[in-house]
Amino acid sequence: MPDYSFSTFAQLFGANCRTLSFCPEGAVFTTKQQQTYHYPWTTFEPKLKHFRGSFFDTLVLNWESQRVRLNGIDKAEVTGLIDELYFRALEGKETQILELYQQVTQVIEQGYISHSKWLALQRRLLPWADWFEMLPKINKIPTSLKLPLAHLRFWQQSKTENLDKYNQAVMNKQKQNYKTLFDSLETHPLTEKQRDACIVANDANLVLAGAGCGKTSVMLGRCAYLLESQQATADTILILAFAKDAAQEMKTRLKERLPNARITVKTFHALALDIIKQVEMNKPQVSKLASSDNAKQQFFKHSIATLLLDADFNALFSEYCYAYVAWLGKLPSEKHEQEVARLLAGKGGYKKLLSQLVELTMQYKNTRTVRAEKRLSALPDTDFAALTHEVVVTLLEHYQTYLAENNEIDFDEMITKASDYASDGQFSSPWLHILVDEFQDISQARANLVRHLQTQHDDSKLFCVGDDWQAIYQFAGSDIAVTTRFSDYFGMTSILPLDTTFRFNDQISAVASGFVMANSEQMNKKITTYSKAKKACIQINYYQVSDNKRSDNKQNDDAAMLLLEKKLKQIAASVKGEGKQKSVLLLARFNFQLPDNKTLTVLSTEYPQLVIKAMTVHSSKGQEADNVVVLAMEAGEHGFPCHKSRHPFTIILQPDESGFPDAEERRLFYVALTRARQQVYLLCNKSNPSNFVEELVTGDYAVTIAK
């Protein structure tokens, strides 16, 4: 029996079919000429057209690219026919729908849905979008499909806000499930934000860990959580650090907290070495030029001497020397020719010139970008930066030829080669979870290596911990843009701030945070502190140099040293009766501004209540002390901020932060301030005060000035 028969009267008035029958496989149409046409449910499309006539209605049905027009449908029966059509079509698609539902449910039940999983889910559901759109208008749905279709429709039509809510619910549930782990992993229970960071599972994840906010605990916590929740095995986790000391510290902490987990912890260089060794079946020979500055200097000295035998290079180098002397601006123009002759003879300031050229050549080798090359190519030939470019390119070719001929490699080439091997698939990464410590220090080359490892697996997870406020190694090739534009490099990203510091108090935090955030290009974070203080904890102390002249050797400056001793005496006096020592960290922008070892020994003997250390601000990264004393807070070439004249070639090569003056120096000052747990003392030359000190004094900052 057919499911629908067109009346004789309808056929007289244009009906093109005699009967319509529904079977499990599809719809069967029989024409007036007794021809039969079969159309499968698997290709039936839900959007039909319903045209109302005076006596009969018309339906236009679609099967992929085929259109079927049914004329002469009784007006009283058309609604029932449409309902039956949808019902039978859904029955015919039941296997497809249930398989899709099972696939989607498997993804949902895995927990956190990353952006790549979300896109894959949407791609699977997209062919069913028309069905989900029509679903509210369909009156008859097979009982077995009501719940699956409702769920599938929800996920297909969900916005990213729904995804975020779902993922947050997953994270909240996981925090409950693994509460014991997070409570007991470290000496103190992890904070809520630290727990979120341990659990988040987007494709790329950036944790912005402010100074003293427990980033190492998060790295450990994430490893522990991945293992405990069986989302990973130890051999699929890689932790990357920049320095050997940092890598060793992480290994030690892992051994203490997760003694049975053999997680791979490497520096970038060690990883690159391993990748090259695995691909080439031979350990590369690291050149002595990579590990010895003296050897590198001697090599380039010999290279220039050899190249000067070539007339073209001799002319180029002579022109460069003239431009170099003019740029220094220390001699009157009539003495330039004499000084150039001395430089070409390897005398005068040649050693300094050579050292700078070596630095520029290595910097060009490691940090050149398309943007920089375009800027250089646009310069006139006589421009100092353009001349430098020509000299540097020649020296670099000489350097790379030497390495190739001797089958050697340097550290930066190791990173590039390893990145290439990961990119072209010659190296197959076993790691599904890549964790990077101190991410703000990353260079473009290292970022490329990480990205090529990340993209080898569809389900890999990148987890980076860093703080753009503490990005202070631009001179070493670091590029803060990789952090501030993280998603441009690594795709859809979850950014989580660690906003509770256990190191410094709220007074130090307010000043340091406000000061670094004066640059709106820094990523916005609101840091809360575990420790509170009732009064300002940053004190400005002026000293007056008696002859009103600056000294380039601050440790011998009597006024500065007297003030330092006065501060140490005050700190030591505050320890009396407490029965324990206090730590004091002496910081300066440059090494020569620090007390020498002999002076430190004398100070330590004079104040046994204090544990005194001295280092540059750059070296202090990762350090902390009860009290911090920042020396030589003055303006100028060796001031803080440092206003040394930068080579124009360096300015072109380095990331452009010209939108805000002293951007990196400001971050460096933030690092200095946030080494202190209790109190910061800034020692400032009153005759030549630091721009930063003047900004603190005139701005809305809670600082005090010592009388």
Buried (B, 14 or more C-beta within 10 A) or exposed (E): EBBBBBBEEBBEBEBBBBBBBBEEEBBBBBEEEEEEEEBBBBEBBBEBEEEEEEEBBBBBBBBEEEEBEBBBBBEEEBEEBBBBBBBBBBBBBBEBBEEBBEBBBEBBEBBBBBBBBBEBBEEBBEEBBEBBBBBEEBEEBBEEBEEBBEBBBEBBEBEEEEBEEBBEEBBBEBBEEBEEBBEEBBEEEBBEBBBBBBBBBBBBBBBBBBBBBBBBBBBBBBBBBBBBBEBBBBEBBBBBBBBEEBBEBBBEBBEEBBEEBEBBBBBBBBBBBBBBEBBEEEEBEBBBBBEEEEEBBEBBBEBBEEBBEEEEBEEBBBBBBBBBBEBBEEEEEEEBEEBBEBBBEBEBBBEEBBBBBBBBBBBBBBBBEEEBEEBBEEBEEEBBBBBBBBBBBBBBEBBEEBBEEEEBBBBBBBBBBBBBBBBEEEBEBEBBBBBBBBBBBBBBBBBBBBBBBBBBBEEBBBBBBBBBBBBBBBEEBBBBBBBBEBEEBBBBBBBBBBBBBBBBBBBBBBBBBBBBBEBEEBBEBEBEBBBEBEEBBBBBBBBEBEEEEBBEEBBEBEBBBEBBBBBBEBBBEBBEEEEEBBBBBBBBBBEBBBBEEEBBEEBBEEBEBBBBBBBBBBEBBBBBBBBBBBBBBBBBEBBBBBBEEEBBBBEBBBBEBEEEEBBBBBBBBBBBBBBBBBBBBBBBBBBBBBBBBBBBEEEEBBBEBBE
